[in-house]
């Protein structure tokens, strides 16, 4: 994926879809949409790619995919990247309700989420929702789906991403039910959404990885991001607002950073961060 030509993508993003997916749709398929719709799609993707290039943190990445999704009538999405180290929290960027993402991360639901379980097992995009009850799910998995439904997440289209570096991630576009408009969008743009997901993951990985080794300690992307905001004088509540997470989740990541550094206060953790940065500059 890193070999995709960004210049060609900017000139004509639609033409790249067919050349990067075996059996995928090509330019001829998009021509059937008509000149007006094709032009609209090109503008959406031009804005999407330009936004990714300009993004340097999780919140700006979230805004870029949210804008592109909204242009395609897909306002609810989640990007989840599984951690490479056991015990680390996954990276989550989404427009899901904060109360749900807060609980999801706190309970480590990615370990049992049937959507993520399927994404780990296959690189092919898939739809989910009504068919899950027909599968053999555990009581915990059924309970998780029931909880998600309470927040309006009952079905969706998920793009698994298995990259060459061993990272596994997934981008999901979700809805409260399979309305004709939602299904039509997925059916018409599934290959384009797959390419968008791949580009989003590539940029998220590049932007959020950075240098997360501080004084010999490896922080998760979210731990580092929260700590950097704390270094700017932001409280857990303010960090939550900036990153679209709850105050409790921001505090959770800050507590993890403190524990990894073996310190008691945020000020001590920030001092560790500042000292590490001064030695590398």
N, C-alpha and C positions, 0 to 999 in steps of 0.2 A: 504494500500500500504506500510506503514511503516513496516508492518510485513513480507514483502518479505525477504527471506534469502539471504543476500549479498554474503555469502560464496558459497551457491549453485549456485547463479547467475554467479559468477566468474568461477566456475568449468564447468557449462553447461548452459549458458543463454538461449539457445533455448528451453530446456526442461521446463523452467518455464512459457513459454508463454501459453501453453495449460492449465496449472494448475491454472492460474490466470484470465482467461477469460471464462465466461460461453459461450459455443458454439464456443470457439476460436479454433485455430489450435493447434495441438500438435506436439510432436517430429516426429511422422510418416509423417506428412505433409512436414516437413523440410527434411526428409530423401529422399523424392522424388526429391529434388533439386540436389542430388548427393553429394558424399563425398567432392569433391573439393569446391563446393559452400557453403556447410554447414561449412566446416573448415574456409572458408573466412568470413562467417557471425560471427562465434564465435570469430575470431580475431578482427573484427570490434567492437563487443560488449565488449570484454575484454578491449580493448583500451578505449572505451566509458566510462565504469564504473570506470576504473582506473583514467581516466581524471576527472570525477566528484568528486571522493574522494579527489583528489589533488587540486581541484579548491577552491578558497576562495574569489572570486569577480566576478562581472558580466562579465568582459572581458574574464577571463579564462573559465567561463562557456560557453560563446559564442563560443570560439575557440573549445571547446570539441564537442559541438553539430554540429558546422560547419564541423569539420573533419569527424564525423560520417556520416553526411548527404552527404558530398562529396564522401565518400566511397560507398554510395548507389545511387550516381548520383542525389542527391537532394541538390543542392548548395544554395537554397534560402529558408530561414526559418525565423519565428518570434515566440517568446514566449512572451505572454502578460498576466500579472496577474492583475486582477482588484483590486482596493484598497478597503479596508474594511471601511475606513472612507470617507464620502462624502466630495468632494472637493479636496482630494488627487489625485495625478497623478498615473496612472497605472505603473507597472514595465514592461519595454519593453527591451528585449534582442533579437537582430536580425541581419541578414545579408542583410536586405533590404537597398536600397539607403538611405544615411543619410538625403538627402533633403526631402525624403518622410516621414521618421520617425519623423523628426523635425516638419514638418507640421502636421502630424497625432497627435502628442502629444500637439502641440500648440493649435490646433483647437478642442481638446478633441473629436476626431473622434470615440473613442471607445464607445461613448454614442449612436452613430447611425450606426456604422459599421454593415452591415447585417450578416457578418461572426460571429462577436462577439455576436450579438443578438441571432443567432441560437445556439451558444456555451453556452449561458446562459440558454437556454431553454431545452437543451438535453445533457446527458452525453455520447452519442454515437458519434463516429467519423463520419465525413461526407465529401463528395466531394462537391465542389462548383465551380461556374463559369458561364457556358452557361445557367444554369437553373434559375439564379437569375432574369433575365429580365422577366421571366414568372410569377414571384411573384409580389405581390403588394408592390413595394418599393416607398418610398417618393422621392421627387425631390432631397433632400439633400443626400439620400442614393445613388441614381443614379449618382449624381455628384461625390460622394466619389469614387464609382467604376470606373468612367471615369478617375479620377485623378490617382488612383492606376494603371490603365492600362497604363498610360503614363510612369510609372516607371517599366513596364514589369511584373506587378502583375495582372494577368487576371483570373487565376484559381488556385485551390489548394486542399489540403487534410488537414482538421483540426481535431485535437484531443482535445475535451473539457475535462477539469479536474475539478471535483467538489469534493474537499477534505472534510474530516470530520471537519475541523476547520472553515468551512464556506467560505474559499477562492475559487474563481472561476478563472480559468486560461485557456489558450488555446495555443497549439503549432500548427502552420500552416507551411506546406511545400508547397511553391507556385511555379508557373511557368508562362511564358508568354503565353503558349498555351498547350493544352492537346496533347503533342506529344506521339507517341506510347511508347517511352522509359519511359516517366514519368508515364503514365498510367500503364504500366507493373510493374514498381517498386512499385507503390501504391497497385496494386492488389495483388502482391506477398508478400509484407511486411507490410500490413496495421496493423496486430496485433502486430508485432514487433515494428513498429513505435509508436503504442499506448503505449506499455510498456516503450519504450524509453522516451516518453513524460512524463509519470507518474514519472519515476525516475528523469528526469531533473527537474520537478516541485518540487519534494521533496527536492532535493539538493539545488535548487535556493531558496526555502522558508527558508531552514535551514541556508544557507550561507549568505543570504542577509537580513534576519530579524535582527539578532544580538540584541544589545541594542541600540534602536533608540530613547530612551527617554533621552534627554539631558536637564538638568536643568528644568525638568518637562514638556518639550516640545517634542512632538512626531514628528520626521522627517520621511519622506518617505525614502525607501531604496536608491533611486537615490540622494535625497538631502544630505543624510549622506555621501554617497560615494563621491559626488562632494566636499563636505566640507572637508572630510578627505584628498582628493588630494590637495585642496587649502591650507590645513595646512602644506603640504609638499612643499609649494612654487610654485605649478603649477598654471598657468594662465587658464582662461576659454578656451582659444584655445587649450592649452596643455591637459586639462582635456577632451575636446571633442575628441582629437586624441586618448587618452588612452581608452576612453569608447565607441569609435565608434559612437559618437553623434556630432552634430554641436556645434560650439562655442556658438551660440545663445541658444541652449538647455541647455548647461552646465551653462550659465549665468542665464537662467531662474530658474534652480534648486537652484543655489546659492542665487538668489534674494528671492526665496521662503523661504529658510533657514533664511535669514536676517529678512524677514518680521515676521516669526514665533518667532524669538528671540527678535524682537522689536529693532533691531540695524540698523545702517546706512551703515556700512562697512563690508567687508569680514574679515578684521583683528579682528573686534569685535566679529563676529560670530565664528571665529576660536578660539578666547580667551575663549568663552563660552564652546566650545567643549573641549579644553584643561583643563579647570577648572573642568568640569564634569568628565573627565577621571581621573584626579589626585585624585579626592575624592573616586573613586571606586577601585583604585589600592592599 
